[in-house]
Amino acid sequence: MSASLLRRRLAALQAMDDVPAEDLDALWADCTPVRAADILGSWRGSDFETDHPVHAMLAASGWHGKRFVSQREAHPLVCRGEDGELFSNQELGRGLASLWDIELDGEVTAAMVYDGQPVIDHFKLVEDGVLLGLMNGKGVRHEGRSYYFVLERED
């Protein structure tokens, strides 16, 4: 599937008030696996209007995105403080994380493994500079739904 078509599908889902889980699952299935070494850098995050509890938690935290310094140093929750400055919210994220290439549903793709909690964020390529993320782990699924988010390269 072409990157421009994936980007249009992504934009349509981002504009919706209540995104169907099936549409996010289908978009994920059509995106391209990516390698951990290829996603180093700073990324601005956003997500979808769903009733998933992670959506509310990230909105309340001032979540800005993620920063992948190296495969062994990843900052999963870069937030904007009340002073307007960005900081790595290691308290909320329970530490830092690392990047790996991990199999999910028969595909090997980049993933971020949290150091302090049983959570893995998996990433696939929508188009150059845009990733679709899927959060996985104990207690993450809500009413059978995965938590999906988007990262756009900042640097």
C-alpha positions, 0 to 999 in steps of 0.5 A: 500500500502506498505511503500517501494512501496510508497517510490519508487513512491516518489523517481521516482517523485522527479527525474522527471523534470516536475511532473504531478499533477495527479501523486502527487494527486495519491501519496497523496491518497495512503499515510497514515494519521498521528497524529500531536503528532507523527511528533514533531521534526526537518524535512528537506524539499524538493519539486518537479520540478513543475511550482508552484510559491511556489517552486520558492519562497522556493528555493529563500529563502534558505528553509531547512525544518520545526521544530515542537517544540510542537503542539502549537509551529511550525516553518513553514519556517526554512531557511539557511542564507547566513552565513550557519546557520539555522533560523526560517524565521518568516518574510516570514512565517508571524509568527509561526504556530501550529499543529492540526489533521484536516480533509481533503477530508474525512481523519483526518491527521496532519496539520500545521496552519500558525498563520499569513496567511490563509495557512494550510500544511497537512501531510501524512506518506510515510514511517517511517521518511518521510512525504508528505506535501500538502499546502492548503489555500487562494491563494495557488492553482496554475492553479488548482494544490496543492503545494506538498513537502516532509519532512524527519526527522532529529532527 
